[in-house]
Amino acid sequence: MSNNSENSYKNTLKATSIFGGVQVFIIIIQILKSKAVAVLIGPTGMGILGLITQTIALLSAATNFGLETSAVKNISMADSSEDKTHLAKTVSVFQKLVFFTGTIGFLLCIVFSPLLSEIVFDNRLYTSAFIVVSISLLFMQLTAGQNAVLQGLRKIKLLAKANIFSALVGLLVAVPIYYCYGTKGIPASITISSLAVFIITYFFARDIPLPKISFDRSVFKTEGVSMLKMGFLLSMTSLITIGSSFLVRIFITKTGSIEDVGFYNAGFAIIESYVGIIFTAMAKDYYPKLSMVSNDIEMRNREINEQTEIALLLLMPILTVFILVLKYIVIILYTREFVVTVEMIEFATLGMFLRAVSWPMAYLLLAKGDSKVFFWTELLTTFYIILFNIVGYKFWGLKGIGVAFILIYFFYSIQIFVTIKKMYAYRMDTSLIKIFFIGTVLIILQFINVNYISSEVLKYLLGTIICGVSIFITYKKLNDKIGIFEFIKNKISK
């Protein structure tokens, strides 16, 4: 392995380890929060919480113009130019746009609160709840703005600290409110948490050294319009994606129950928050880094392949261990009532390994600023997301949602690979196919072991062997690439 390639691989893994460590801490906080919330408001309360937060997310997607994503590219490019004045102007324009779009979301939520209550809950009893949470749209957008600046400038450690304290505040705010008010405290918890998180991110972002500049209309016309043009289609994409998730929840509410929505939310919270740690950790550094090399075919192919390989290698042992002890994880995180989600989560876990393939490739569309292609790609995806989820739940209940997750990422992986291969001459390393095949076999073997071996002793013996094999493969591959033992030792010594 060449020095440049090895250094690139180490830098990718280093960024992942920084945020991976942060995510582990955040997960511990989320475990405490999830357990408390599950006990204090139960599955029905979690269903109500999920419907309100999803509605807020939908409104946010409709009004934020995708600025928190599109601006990362502009800020990253401005930073790489080493022109501090230009960078300061870009950030200034972005912050003004963020405040404006956040205010629009806040006002729209107030105006349409009766209608939202009617659509989501079939009554107007939650009108006041939507009015209370409306201001959180502004705080969320301002927070996303601060995070985008930190991410665009690749201030990974500051962003990590902001995330840690934000998670901690979320716990300290939510638990007392739910303890005192139960489900009635849901709107207040959402609003107060969003305010506290904004204050924290502002505190960490304010010390970034940028020269003071006055508002420049010419920069607004170039950078501002560029952000809005790309951001608009990203916003529409986000709206469609969140809208599809919103429709699935509404479908479950209408054909099943709010309790099932609570189980659905709880199950995917585990998948996205705890298993998805790898994607969260990588995204913070990967997107701005890919943007910088987006015009160099060889460099961007290497970035995508490295990112995919690291994601697959790290997920392989995580998923095999996760499936083996999933039932106990659910009981620890929530209560025994939530054990009904285990089968759904097991199937969805297989889909997460497919996401490790599609996710790094999809970022190339954003890094290239090709928002139109990204929009149409995601629009097509939305059709089969809704179709698979509705059919899955209709015939197999929550388990069907898990099966749908596998099908969604199977088709999405093929779709995104064909797109970037044709448009950007992407070449996938053959080593990735081997790693993916081995990982898939191990994960399926663990799935079969957990569900079809009746003897508990034999189940955990075989399960431990499968986990050991996956850990060994990951260690061997990473050690061959960068000398993982030395890498870990250096990290600890620092």
VENURHU-V315035 format. One record per residue. N is the residue number from 1. PSI is psi in whole degrees, 0 to 359 (* if undefined). Layout:
n = <N & N>
psi = <PSI & PSI>
This chain:
n = <1 & 2 & 3 & 4 & 5 & 6 & 7 & 8 & 9 & 10 & 11 & 12 & 13 & 14 & 15 & 16 & 17 & 18 & 19 & 20 & 21 & 22 & 23 & 24 & 25 & 26 & 27 & 28 & 29 & 30 & 31 & 32 & 33 & 34 & 35 & 36 & 37 & 38 & 39 & 40 & 41 & 42 & 43 & 44 & 45 & 46 & 47 & 48 & 49 & 50 & 51 & 52 & 53 & 54 & 55 & 56 & 57 & 58 & 59 & 60 & 61 & 62 & 63 & 64 & 65 & 66 & 67 & 68 & 69 & 70 & 71 & 72 & 73 & 74 & 75 & 76 & 77 & 78 & 79 & 80 & 81 & 82 & 83 & 84 & 85 & 86 & 87 & 88 & 89 & 90 & 91 & 92 & 93 & 94 & 95 & 96 & 97 & 98 & 99 & 100 & 101 & 102 & 103 & 104 & 105 & 106 & 107 & 108 & 109 & 110 & 111 & 112 & 113 & 114 & 115 & 116 & 117 & 118 & 119 & 120 & 121 & 122 & 123 & 124 & 125 & 126 & 127 & 128 & 129 & 130 & 131 & 132 & 133 & 134 & 135 & 136 & 137 & 138 & 139 & 140 & 141 & 142 & 143 & 144 & 145 & 146 & 147 & 148 & 149 & 150 & 151 & 152 & 153 & 154 & 155 & 156 & 157 & 158 & 159 & 160 & 161 & 162 & 163 & 164 & 165 & 166 & 167 & 168 & 169 & 170 & 171 & 172 & 173 & 174 & 175 & 176 & 177 & 178 & 179 & 180 & 181 & 182 & 183 & 184 & 185 & 186 & 187 & 188 & 189 & 190 & 191 & 192 & 193 & 194 & 195 & 196 & 197 & 198 & 199 & 200 & 201 & 202 & 203 & 204 & 205 & 206 & 207 & 208 & 209 & 210 & 211 & 212 & 213 & 214 & 215 & 216 & 217 & 218 & 219 & 220 & 221 & 222 & 223 & 224 & 225 & 226 & 227 & 228 & 229 & 230 & 231 & 232 & 233 & 234 & 235 & 236 & 237 & 238 & 239 & 240 & 241 & 242 & 243 & 244 & 245 & 246 & 247 & 248 & 249 & 250 & 251 & 252 & 253 & 254 & 255 & 256 & 257 & 258 & 259 & 260 & 261 & 262 & 263 & 264 & 265 & 266 & 267 & 268 & 269 & 270 & 271 & 272 & 273 & 274 & 275 & 276 & 277 & 278 & 279 & 280 & 281 & 282 & 283 & 284 & 285 & 286 & 287 & 288 & 289 & 290 & 291 & 292 & 293 & 294 & 295 & 296 & 297 & 298 & 299 & 300 & 301 & 302 & 303 & 304 & 305 & 306 & 307 & 308 & 309 & 310 & 311 & 312 & 313 & 314 & 315 & 316 & 317 & 318 & 319 & 320 & 321 & 322 & 323 & 324 & 325 & 326 & 327 & 328 & 329 & 330 & 331 & 332 & 333 & 334 & 335 & 336 & 337 & 338 & 339 & 340 & 341 & 342 & 343 & 344 & 345 & 346 & 347 & 348 & 349 & 350 & 351 & 352 & 353 & 354 & 355 & 356 & 357 & 358 & 359 & 360 & 361 & 362 & 363 & 364 & 365 & 366 & 367 & 368 & 369 & 370 & 371 & 372 & 373 & 374 & 375 & 376 & 377 & 378 & 379 & 380 & 381 & 382 & 383 & 384 & 385 & 386 & 387 & 388 & 389 & 390 & 391 & 392 & 393 & 394 & 395 & 396 & 397 & 398 & 399 & 400 & 401 & 402 & 403 & 404 & 405 & 406 & 407 & 408 & 409 & 410 & 411 & 412 & 413 & 414 & 415 & 416 & 417 & 418 & 419 & 420 & 421 & 422 & 423 & 424 & 425 & 426 & 427 & 428 & 429 & 430 & 431 & 432 & 433 & 434 & 435 & 436 & 437 & 438 & 439 & 440 & 441 & 442 & 443 & 444 & 445 & 446 & 447 & 448 & 449 & 450 & 451 & 452 & 453 & 454 & 455 & 456 & 457 & 458 & 459 & 460 & 461 & 462 & 463 & 464 & 465 & 466 & 467 & 468 & 469 & 470 & 471 & 472 & 473 & 474 & 475 & 476 & 477 & 478 & 479 & 480 & 481 & 482 & 483 & 484 & 485 & 486 & 487 & 488 & 489 & 490 & 491 & 492 & 493 & 494>
psi = <129 & 159 & 317 & 316 & 319 & 317 & 319 & 316 & 317 & 318 & 320 & 314 & 326 & 313 & 322 & 320 & 324 & 307 & 333 & 316 & 319 & 316 & 325 & 315 & 317 & 322 & 319 & 317 & 317 & 327 & 313 & 317 & 314 & 317 & 313 & 315 & 318 & 319 & 319 & 326 & 351 & 180 & 320 & 315 & 320 & 330 & 315 & 314 & 316 & 320 & 320 & 313 & 325 & 324 & 318 & 318 & 322 & 315 & 320 & 316 & 327 & 338 & 349 & 357 & 22 & 22 & 324 & 340 & 311 & 325 & 333 & 318 & 312 & 315 & 318 & 316 & 320 & 322 & 321 & 340 & 344 & 20 & 98 & 326 & 315 & 320 & 315 & 320 & 320 & 314 & 319 & 314 & 315 & 315 & 324 & 319 & 321 & 315 & 317 & 312 & 324 & 322 & 321 & 314 & 317 & 312 & 320 & 323 & 320 & 312 & 318 & 13 & 318 & 319 & 320 & 317 & 319 & 316 & 315 & 318 & 1 & 21 & 176 & 17 & 340 & 15 & 312 & 327 & 317 & 328 & 317 & 317 & 353 & 320 & 337 & 336 & 320 & 313 & 320 & 320 & 320 & 320 & 315 & 325 & 315 & 318 & 323 & 321 & 313 & 319 & 316 & 325 & 0 & 40 & 69 & 318 & 319 & 318 & 321 & 315 & 318 & 319 & 320 & 308 & 328 & 316 & 319 & 317 & 321 & 320 & 312 & 333 & 312 & 313 & 310 & 322 & 314 & 328 & 319 & 323 & 354 & 220 & 336 & 341 & 0 & 309 & 317 & 320 & 316 & 314 & 311 & 320 & 317 & 323 & 313 & 319 & 321 & 315 & 318 & 312 & 325 & 319 & 318 & 330 & 341 & 337 & 4 & 123 & 101 & 139 & 147 & 129 & 156 & 162 & 132 & 112 & 325 & 321 & 323 & 320 & 330 & 295 & 315 & 312 & 321 & 314 & 316 & 321 & 311 & 318 & 327 & 312 & 326 & 321 & 317 & 321 & 313 & 320 & 316 & 316 & 310 & 324 & 321 & 319 & 321 & 315 & 322 & 317 & 318 & 319 & 317 & 319 & 316 & 318 & 341 & 254 & 164 & 329 & 319 & 326 & 320 & 317 & 318 & 312 & 316 & 317 & 314 & 342 & 321 & 314 & 310 & 319 & 317 & 312 & 324 & 8 & 322 & 316 & 319 & 317 & 319 & 321 & 326 & 326 & 328 & 313 & 306 & 326 & 318 & 325 & 322 & 331 & 17 & 340 & 0 & 109 & 312 & 315 & 315 & 325 & 319 & 317 & 313 & 315 & 320 & 315 & 319 & 316 & 315 & 318 & 315 & 316 & 321 & 324 & 329 & 304 & 325 & 314 & 322 & 320 & 317 & 313 & 321 & 320 & 16 & 315 & 317 & 328 & 315 & 316 & 319 & 316 & 322 & 240 & 176 & 337 & 331 & 2 & 337 & 345 & 349 & 313 & 318 & 315 & 322 & 314 & 317 & 330 & 322 & 325 & 330 & 327 & 325 & 325 & 327 & 336 & 314 & 326 & 309 & 326 & 318 & 330 & 339 & 325 & 321 & 316 & 327 & 352 & 21 & 70 & 331 & 313 & 319 & 317 & 309 & 328 & 312 & 327 & 315 & 317 & 321 & 323 & 313 & 341 & 309 & 314 & 308 & 319 & 316 & 313 & 317 & 312 & 322 & 318 & 332 & 9 & 217 & 325 & 322 & 329 & 320 & 318 & 320 & 323 & 320 & 312 & 320 & 310 & 339 & 309 & 324 & 321 & 316 & 315 & 312 & 327 & 312 & 320 & 307 & 337 & 317 & 319 & 325 & 15 & 39 & 138 & 124 & 132 & 139 & 334 & 330 & 322 & 319 & 313 & 317 & 317 & 312 & 314 & 318 & 317 & 314 & 318 & 318 & 319 & 319 & 320 & 313 & 317 & 312 & 325 & 341 & 354 & 117 & 327 & 121 & 320 & 311 & 321 & 312 & 334 & 309 & 320 & 319 & 321 & 315 & 317 & 318 & 319 & 315 & 321 & 317 & 316 & 315 & 314 & 314 & 314 & 314 & 325 & 321 & 327 & 310 & 1 & 70 & 327 & 314 & 322 & 313 & 318 & 318 & 321 & 318 & 318 & 334 & *>
